[in-house]
């Protein structure tokens, strides 16, 4: 059986001059708009170039294919979310459960705020999810949760912390996806997020007991 290959998703080159940086920023903004309007199935490099007001050739200077462009959108989103959660979970001035609660609420709010684009990115995931770059970025978020639980549950066995990390990540991913599909008011989102946060904090508190 032939070995399965994955597309190249690394950028061809990094912008070094202000003009190039502005071009890539315009392309990424246009890509989000095309993805939001057309969905993953109708997302093409030509549509992005047209929306950005640049030539397709200029687009290919930085992104070898649409998988690379979609992955850039997804990895930027992953890193933005991880950065926000890291700042909350690693705050040394706050108790662990307070940090966890804030992080859970922030995550679910974020999932709902960008629901349309995130749904389209999920649909586009088959284009890049098996590439090594994508696996590495996903690992960053897993390490973030594990590091938090190492500090929150210092006396718990390693297998207990590993199970807790899996419970937290799986629950948040499933709830975030499901709840972001609903067009609820912000107050409803906040109330729901608070309930999920209380539930997960109670779970971690019991493990630490």
SEPATOR-777438 format. One record per atom (N, C-alpha, C, CB): residue in one letter; x, y, z. Coordinates in steps of 0.001 Angstrom, whole numbers, padded with zeros to 6 digits, always signed. Glycine has a CB too. Example, Ala and Ser with C-alpha at 12.3 -4.5 7.8 and 13.67 -1.06 7.14 Angstrom:
! residues 2
A+013190-005690+007800/A+012300-004500+007800/A+013200-003300+007800/A+011308-004473+009046/S+012850-002250+007080/S+013670-001060+007140/S+012900+000030+007870/S+014084-000598+005725/
This chain:
! residues 209
X+000851-001185+000000/X+000000+000000+000000/X+000891+001242+000000/X-000965+000002+001231/X+000623+002215-000902/X+001459+003407-000932/X+001358+004200+000352/X+001081+004279-002100/X+002459+004795+000727/X+002488+005576+001964/X+001699+006862+001787/X+003938+005890+002381/X+000846+007157+002776/X+000041+008368+002713/X+000919+009584+002901/X-001068+008341+003764/X+000735+010580+002056/X+001507+011802+002164/X+000614+012933+002658/X+002148+012163+000813/X+001228+013910+003287/X+000495+015087+003736/X+001016+016292+002972/X+000638+015294+005276/X+000154+017274+002749/X+000579+018435+001979/X+001589+019270+002734/X-000611+019282+001611/X+002389+020017+001985/X+003297+020964+002611/X+002471+022127+003149/X+004387+021458+001607/X+002597+022409+004440/X+001798+023480+005015/X+002655+024583+005621/X+000872+022922+006062/X+003960+024482+005495/X+004825+025561+005955/X+004808+026688+004935/X+006269+025054+006189/X+004910+027915+005423/X+004966+029054+004516/X+006225+028967+003655/X+004935+030386+005305/X+006115+029457+002421/X+007290+029440+001538/X+008396+030339+002082/X+006902+029887+000116/X+008009+031526+002537/X+008993+032444+003103/X+008277+033357+004084/X+009715+033271+001988/X+009051+033980+004959/X+008509+034897+005938/X+008685+036328+005452/X+009181+034698+007303/X+007661+037172+005611/X+007804+038569+005187/X+008851+039283+006021/X+006462+039305+005288/X+009722+040045+005371/X+010800+040731+006080/X+010669+042251+006005/X+012142+040306+005515/X+010017+042751+004976/X+009850+044187+004830/X+008424+044575+005190/X+010193+044637+003397/X+008233+045863+005514/X+006905+046323+005927/X+005868+046059+004844/X+006939+047814+006265/X+006252+046249+003593/X+005303+046026+002489/X+004874+044565+002432/X+005927+046445+001140/X+005826+043662+002606/X+005506+042235+002581/X+004656+041838+003779/X+006784+041403+002552/X+004973+042407+004939/X+004185+042120+006139/X+002749+042578+005960/X+004805+042795+007367/X+002566+043760+005363/X+001219+044277+005116/X+000474+043391+004128/X+001282+045718+004590/X+001190+042884+003124/X+000543+042013+002136/X+000044+040727+002792/X+001518+041679+000989/X+000883+040108+003622/X+000477+038867+004290/X-000681+039125+005236/X+001656+038250+005058/X-000656+040261+005941/X-001755+040598+006844/X-003058+040761+006069/X-001437+041884+007626/X-002984+041404+004889/X-004177+041578+004057/X-004689+040242+003547/X-003878+042505+002879/X-003772+039359+003202/X-004162+038026+002719/X-004856+037239+003823/X-002930+037248+002209/X-004306+037283+005033/X-004912+036544+006150/X-006294+037090+006491/X-004007+036608+007388/X-006442+038402+006464/X-007760+038992+006727/X-008752+038585+005642/X-007661+040533+006809/X-008308+038620+004384/X-009179+038208+003283/X-009529+036731+003389/X-008513+038493+001935/X-008577+035913+003812/X-008818+034479+003940/X-009897+034194+004976/X-007528+033753+004314/X-009863+034930+006097/X-010898+034766+007120/X-012265+035130+006548/X-010584+035636+008359/X-012316+036219+005785/X-013583+036660+005208/X-014121+035651+004205/X-013415+038015+004540/X-013239+035110+003366/X-013667+034110+002377/X-014133+032841+003078/X-012519+033785+001391/X-013401+032434+004093/X-013774+031225+004830/X-015120+031407+005520/X-012695+030869+005863/X-015326+032578+006098/X-016581+032858+006785/X-017748+032884+005792/X-016491+034195+007540/X-017531+033464+004620/X-018611+033638+003642/X-018853+032384+002807/X-018295+034803+002723/X-017785+031738+002378/X-017911+030634+001428/X-017838+029254+002075/X-016840+030746+000389/X-017228+029158+003266/X-017035+027858+003878/X-015798+027166+003343/X-018247+026992+003657/X-015443+026048+003961/X-014209+025350+003596/X-014272+024756+002198/X-013915+024256+004597/X-015424+024282+001764/X-015532+023601+000468/X-015292+024546-000702/X-016901+022957+000329/X-015657+025808-000552/X-015513+026778-001644/X-014337+027730-001421/X-016800+027580-001799/X-013504+027414-000461/X-012332+028234-000173/X-011255+027941-001207/X-011804+027971+001265/X-010833+028956-001959/X-009782+028778-002961/X-008775+029916-002860/X-010383+028710-004386/X-007583+029661-003367/X-006550+030688-003383/X-006984+031858-004270/X-005208+030101-003877/X-007670+031570-005377/X-008105+032626-006282/X-009097+033558-005595/X-008730+032024-007543/X-010022+033002-004827/X-010995+033839-004123/X-010311+034712-003069/X-012073+032964-003464/X-009339+034139-002389/X-008610+034916-001375/X-007837+036049-002036/X-007645+034006-000572/X-007154+035752-003136/X-006380+036779-003835/X-007284+037908-004316/X-005622+036167-005021/X-008437+037529-004865/X-009380+038545-005337/X-009870+039415-004180/X-010573+037881-006041/X-010186+038775-003062/X-010681+039514-001907/X-009609+040438-001339/X-011165+038548-000830/X-008361+039986-001362/X-007259+040777-000812/X-006777+041855-001775/X-006105+039872-000449/X-007186+041754-003047/X-006738+042719-004039/X-005306+042521-004460/X-006905+044091-003517/X-004856+041256-004487/X-003494+040942-004911/X-003565+039860-005978/X-002609+040485-003704/X-002457+039652-006654/X-002425+038602-007664/X-002279+037239-007000/X-001277+038841-008661/X-002746+036207-007696/X-002582+034850-007166/X-001100+034526-007025/X-003280+033810-008082/X-000290+035043-007962/X+001148+034809-007885/X+001750+035360-006605/X+001837+035425-009077/X+001286+036530-006178/X+001774+037104-004928/X+001398+036223-003747/X+001219+038516-004731/X+000209+035653-003812/X-000255+034772-002740/X+000641+033540-002631/X-001716+034348-002984/X+000989+032956-003785/X+001798+031738-003787/X+003246+031998-003380/X+001763+031100-005159/X+003662+033258-003355/X+005015+033539-002862/X+005159+033159-001392/X+005356+035021-003054/X+004044+033224-000660/X+004097+032998+000784/X+003429+031695+001214/X+003447+034150+001498/X+002434+031241+000464/X+001713+030030+000830/X+001682+029079-000372/X+000268+030368+001310/X+002254+027872-000248/X+002370+026971-001396/X+001042+026398-001870/X+003287+025849-001055/X+000027+026397-001019/X-001269+025822-001378/X-002308+026289-000361/X-001201+024257-001431/X-003556+025926-000600/X-004597+026398+000319/X-004500+025711+001682/X-005982+026159-000287/X-003935+024507+001727/X-003745+023842+003011/X-002823+024662+003900/X-003179+022430+002812/X-001772+025230+003314/X-000840+026051+004085/X-001516+027313+004601/X+000374+026419+003234/X-002363+027909+003777/X-003059+029126+004198/X-004090+028819+005277/X-003738+029798+002998/X-004840+027745+005104/X-005815+027351+006122/X-005124+027008+007441/X-006643+026154+005634/X-003985+026319+007348/X-003262+025980+008573/X-002746+027226+009270/X-002103+025040+008264/X-002318+028224+008510/X-001858+029471+009128/X-003002+030117+009909/X-001312+030451+008053/X-004199+030129+009337/X-005351+030676+010049/X-005614+029879+011324/X-006601+030672+009146/X-005582+028547+011201/X-005863+027702+012359/X-004785+027826+013418/X-006000+026254+011934/X-003527+027822+013019/X-002443+027889+014002/X-002417+029251+014689/X-001088+027609+013331/X-002729+030327+013954/X-002823+031641+014592/X-003930+031643+015636/X-003077+032740+013542/X-005064+031028+015295/X-006184+030961+016240/X-005802+030133+017461/X-007435+030364+015562/X-005173+028975+017228/X-004731+028130+018344/X-003786+028890+019258/X-004047+026858+017823/X-002827+029581+018678/X-001813+030266+019490/X-002403+031471+020217/X-000637+030714+018610/X-003336+032167+019592/X-003999+033279+020279/X-004754+032766+021501/X-004964+034019+019321/X-005501+031678+021313/X-006264+031111+022424/X-005329+030582+023506/X-007187+029988+021925/X-004282+029867+023100/X-003336+029327+024077/X-002651+030433+024863/X-002292+028464+023382/X-002315+031530+024179/X-001679+032639+024868/X-002588+033254+025909/X-001252+033687+023879/X-003868+033389+025564/X-004827+033934+026522/X-004992+033001+027721/X-006183+034170+025844/X-005110+031710+027447/X-005286+030754+028542/X-004028+030636+029398/X-005665+029383+027988/X-002866+030699+028771/X-001620+030610+029527/X-001510+031776+030511/X-000408+030595+028574/X-001861+032976+030063/X-001784+034137+030943/X-002690+033962+032157/X-002161+035410+030182/X-003838+033327+031966/X-004764+033106+033079/X-004304+031962+033978/X-006165+032816+032547/X-003902+030849+033370/X-003553+029665+034160/X-002233+029800+034895/X-003498+028461+033273/X-001344+030654+034414/X-000029+030772+035035/X+000111+032013+035910/X+001032+030789+033973/X-000996+032690+036183/X-000957+033887+037021/X-000566+033503+038451/X-002331+034616+037005/X+000611+033893+038926/X+001076+033447+040251/X+000358+034132+041406/X+002557+033690+040379/X-000401+035177+041132/X-001064+035930+042197/X-002431+035365+042566/X-001214+037368+041784/X-002909+034343+041824/X-004267+033853+042064/X-004260+032376+042416/X-005147+034094+040839/X-005193+031929+043252/X-005307+030502+043572/X-005604+029688+042310/X-006413+030272+044629/X-005216+028427+042354/X-005325+027569+041163/X-006752+027467+040647/X-004802+026180+041472/X-007727+027257+041520/X-009101+027080+041061/X-009684+028368+040492/X-009970+026582+042200/X-009272+029522+041023/X-009698+030798+040440/X-009154+030939+039019/X-009225+031984+041317/X-007904+030526+038846/X-007302+030589+037511/X-008024+029658+036546/X-005808+030228+037574/X-008324+028455+037019/X-009018+027495+036165/X-010391+028025+035763/X-009160+026144+036878/X-011110+028576+036716/X-012447+029082+036412/X-012382+030182+035358/X-013125+029608+037686/X-011469+031120+035521/X-011329+032207+034539/X-010964+031672+033164/X-010268+033209+034999/X-010092+030665+033133/X-009663+030104+031856/X-010806+029387+031152/X-008498+029147+032065/X-011605+028640+031891/X-012740+027930+031295/X-013739+028924+030712/X-013431+027028+032343/X-014077+029959+031483/X-015028+030966+031002/X-014475+031678+029769/X-015344+031990+032115/X-013200+032055+029804/X-012591+032749+028663/X-012587+031864+027429/X-011159+033187+028997/X-012295+030582+027600/X-012260+029667+026457/X-013633+029547+025808/X-011763+028284+026893/X-014661+029346+026606/X-016000+029157+026047/X-016534+030451+025430/X-016960+028658+027130/X-016225+031581+026027/X-016597+032854+025403/X-015934+033003+024041/X-016209+034033+026310/X-014659+032654+023987/X-013916+032760+022736/X-014477+031827+021674/X-012445+032458+022969/X-014829+030604+022072/X-015400+029654+021121/X-016687+030193+020500/X-015671+028317+021808/X-017504+030825+021303/X-018782+031353+020810/X-018578+032610+019967/X-019721+031659+021986/X-017621+033451+020345/X-017405+034708+019627/X-016938+034483+018202/X-016397+035561+020360/X-016156+033434+017973/X-015612+033161+016639/X-016196+031876+016066/X-014079+033065+016691/X-017451+031594+016387/X-018038+030302+016041/X-018041+030022+014546/X-019438+030229+016559/X-018395+031007+013728/X-018532+030765+012287/X-017206+030368+011663/X-019082+032006+011587/X-016170+031142+011949/X-014859+030853+011358/X-014293+029559+011922/X-013878+032016+011611/X-014477+029326+013217/X-013943+028100+013812/X-014637+026869+013249/X-014094+028135+015333/X-015932+026975+012991/X-016637+025860+012377/X-016092+025557+010995/X-018121+026154+012298/X-015809+026599+010240/X-015246+026407+008901/X-013835+025845+008976/X-015242+027727+008126/X-013060+026284+009965/X-011710+025740+010129/X-011755+024265+010511/X-010939+026534+011189/X-012739+023886+011334/X-012907+022464+011653/X-013196+021660+010389/X-014043+022267+012679/X-014032+022209+009519/X-014341+021529+008260/X-013109+021411+007369/X-015448+022272+007517/X-012214+022396+007480/X-011012+022405+006647/X-009889+021563+007218/X-010531+023812+006460/X-010044+021083+008450/X-008965+020365+009139/X-008373+019202+008347/X-009470+019850+010442/X-009174+018433+007576/X-008564+017318+006817/X-007452+017747+005869/X-009625+016607+006024/X-007407+019027+005510/X-006357+019498+004606/X-004981+019527+005276/X-006704+020885+004091/X-004944+019595+006609/X-003650+019794+007260/X-003472+019045+008579/X-003448+021238+007502/X-004491+018374+009107/X-004424+017889+010487/X-003361+016822+010713/X-005754+017346+010890/X-002946+016081+009667/X-001947+015030+009845/X-000522+015518+009626/X-002234+013894+008907/X-000353+016774+009263/X+000992+017310+009044/X+001715+017500+010375/X+000925+018647+008277/X+003018+017367+010346/X+003806+017449+011584/X+003663+018814+012253/X+005283+017167+011293/X+003535+019871+011448/X+003389+021205+012023/X+002103+021313+012843/X+003401+022266+010914/X+001025+020731+012322/X-000254+020775+013026/X-000191+019970+014316/X-001378+020247+012131/X+000451+018830+014263/X+000586+017997+015466/X+001377+018739+016542/X+001277+016653+015126/X+002414+019461+016136/X+003237+020195+017097/X+002452+021325+017762/X+004477+020761+016404/X+001631+022032+016981/X+000856+023136+017554/X-000194+022616+018524/X+000186+023958+016444/X-000834+021503+018181/X-001829+020920+019094/X-001178+020469+020398/X-002543+019731+018425/X+000056+019994+020303/X+000763+019535+021505/X+000999+020675+022485/X+002098+018898+021125/X+001144+021902+021976/X+001365+023047+022851/X+000197+023232+023823/X+001567+024317+022020/X-001032+023082+023326/X-002193+023268+024193/X-002308+022132+025197/X-003474+023366+023360/X-001928+020915+024797/X-001966+019790+025733/X-000977+020016+026874/X-001650+018464+025005/X+000211+020508+026551/X+001223+020762+027568/X+000762+021842+028538/X+002543+021167+026916/X-000006+022815+028058/X-000480+023899+028902/X-001380+023368+030008/X-001223+024940+028069/X-002318+022514+029669/X-003229+021948+030667/X-002465+021043+031636/X-004367+021156+029977/X-001576+020229+031108/X-000813+019314+031957/X+000052+020074+032953/X+000060+018399+031101/X+000666+021157+032513/X+001511+021955+033402/X+000679+022580+034514/X+002247+023048+032612/X-000505+023073+034172/X-001378+023642+035205/X-001737+022595+036252/X-002659+024214+034573/X-002103+021405+035818/X-002520+020372+036761/X-001353+019855+037595/X-003171+019219+036017/X-000148+019883+037060/X+001018+019509+037863/X+001139+020416+039079/X+002305+019577+037018/X+000828+021713+038883/X+000898+022637+040000/X-000320+022583+040895/X+001080+024020+039498/X-001493+022343+040291/X-002731+022326+041071/X-002897+021037+041868/X-003923+022513+040155/X-002313+019948+041373/X-002456+018637+042029/X-001078+018027+042299/X-003311+017673+041152/X-000253+018679+043084/X+001125+018212+043256/X+001232+016862+043955/X+001906+019227+044031/X+000233+016495+044760/X+000297+015239+045505/X-000421+014094+044790/X-000300+015430+046884/X-001098+014393+043717/X-001838+013349+042988/X-000881+012513+042154/X-002928+013974+042082/X-001152+011216+041998/X-000322+010381+041121/X-000344+010895+039684/X-000801+008922+041163/X+000698+010571+038958/X+000810+011025+037578/X-000372+010571+036735/X+002100+010523+036967/X-000817+009325+036954/X-001947+008839+036149/X-003232+009603+036465/X-002162+007339+036388/X-003378+010061+037690/X-004551+010866+038050/X-004508+012212+037349/X-004628+011066+039574/X-003327+012838+037329/X-003197+014125+036643/X-003417+013968+035144/X-001819+014740+036911/X-002926+012866+034580/X-003111+012631+033145/X-004591+012457+032810/X-002317+011389+032696/X-005302+011710+033659/X-006734+011527+033445/X-007470+012858+033579/X-007301+010500+034440/X-007106+013662+034582/X-007747+014956+034777/X-007521+015869+033575/X-007223+015622+036049/X-006315+015858+033037/X-006031+016674+031855/X-006906+016242+030684/X-004544+016575+031473/X-007062+014941+030512/X-007896+014426+029427/X-009351+014828+029634/X-007775+012896+029331/X-009819+014742+030881/X-011206+015130+031186/X-011430+016604+030872/X-011539+014847+032671/X-010526+017462+031321/X-010682+018897+031078/X-010669+019217+029587/X-009576+019677+031787/X-009692+018687+028864/X-009569+019020+027446/X-010736+018477+026637/X-008263+018479+026891/X-011117+017233+026915/X-012207+016631+026167/X-013527+017340+026441/X-012326+015156+026508/X-013769+017664+027700/X-015002+018356+028065/X-015085+019733+027418/X-015105+018488+029578/X-014012+020497+027511/X-014032+021840+026941/X-014173+021815+025429/X-012776+022587+027324/X-013488+020885+024782/X-013595+020793+023323/X-015014+020459+022894/X-012628+019741+022781/X-015621+019471+023560/X-016965+019048+023194/X-018002+020126+023512/X-017320+017754+023913/X-017905+020696+024712/X-018871+021723+025105/X-018698+022972+024249/X-018717+022073+026597/X-017450+023354+024005/X-017213+024529+023175/X-017783+024380+021787/X-015747+024811+023084/X-017586+023229+021180/X-018110+022988+019834/X-019627+023005+019832/X-017601+021653+019289/X-020220+022314+020787/X-021681+022210+020834/X-022327+023554+021134/X-022105+021186+021883/X-021787+024265+022114/X-022417+025509+022514/X-022195+026613+021489/X-021893+025942+023862/X-021071+026582+020784/X-020794+027617+019790/X-021710+027499+018576/X-019341+027543+019349/X-022371+026362+018426/X-023308+026193+017319/X-024649+026862+017595/X-023519+024720+017038/X-024831+027338+018828/X-026086+027991+019205/X-025908+029502+019215/X-026567+027498+020586/X-026871+030210+018685/X-026806+031673+018633/X-027467+032265+019868/X-027482+032210+017349/X-026784+032178+020990/X-027344+032672+022250/X-026804+034061+022590/X-027033+031695+023392/X-027553+034761+023428/X-027103+036062+023902/X-025881+035900+024804/X-028238+036788+024653/X-025114+036985+024929/X-023881+036928+025718/X-024155+036528+027157/X-023169+038270+025684/X-025263+037008+027721/X-025587+036665+029107/X-025801+035164+029257/X-026837+037426+029573/X-026419+034541+028259/X-026638+033093+028303/X-025321+032352+028182/X-027594+032653+027187/X-024465+032831+027300/X-023135+032228+027141/X-022362+032294+028452/X-022342+032936+026020/X-022387+033459+029100/X-021645+033628+030354/X-022198+032721+031460/X-021697+035097+030807/X-023515+032605+031525/X-024119+031748+032553/X-023756+030288+032323/X-025648+031914+032565/X-023795+029859+031073/X-023446+028481+030747/X-021974+028223+031036/X-023763+028177+029276/X-021123+029159+030613/X-019682+029006+030850/X-019382+028950+032340/X-018901+030157+030199/X-020091+029762+033125/X-019888+029732+034569/X-020266+028399+035179/X-020679+030826+035225/X-021346+027801+034674/X-021752+026486+035170/X-020741+025408+034858/X-023081+026103+034590/X-020212+025423+033640/X-019191+024439+033260/X-017927+024645+034090/X-018864+024542+031750/X-017562+025906+034290/X-016373+026208+035097/X-016533+025702+036525/X-016099+027717+035105/X-017706+025918+037117/X-017947+025434+038482/X-017836+023911+038552/X-019336+025884+038973/X-018364+023228+037537/X-018324+021769+037513/X-016886+021255+037439/X-019135+021237+036328/X-016081+021847+036557/X-014701+021388+036405/X-013854+021756+037615/X-014085+021977+035142/X-014113+022913+038199/X-013382+023282+039420/X-013711+022333+040570/X-013711+024728+039825/X-014976+021924+040668/X-015354+020971+041710/X-014646+019638+041501/X-016878+020766+041729/X-014493+019239+040253/X-013798+017990+039934/X-012328+018064+040368/X-013895+017689+038419/X-011658+019150+040024/X-010245+019304+040396/X-010103+019445+041915/X-009625+020534+039683/X-011040+020145+042536/X-010997+020300+044001/X-011095+018941+044686/X-012142+021223+044487/X-011951+018076+044175/X-012092+016751+044763/X-010814+015948+044613/X-013254+016006+044124/X-010169+016058+043466/X-008913+015342+043262/X-007815+015847+044198/X-008463+015478+041812/X-007876+017136+044497/X-006855+017719+045380/X-007156+017454+046853/X-006749+019225+045140/X-008394+016991+047155/X-008853+016871+048535/X-008006+015986+049398/X-010222+016369+048555/
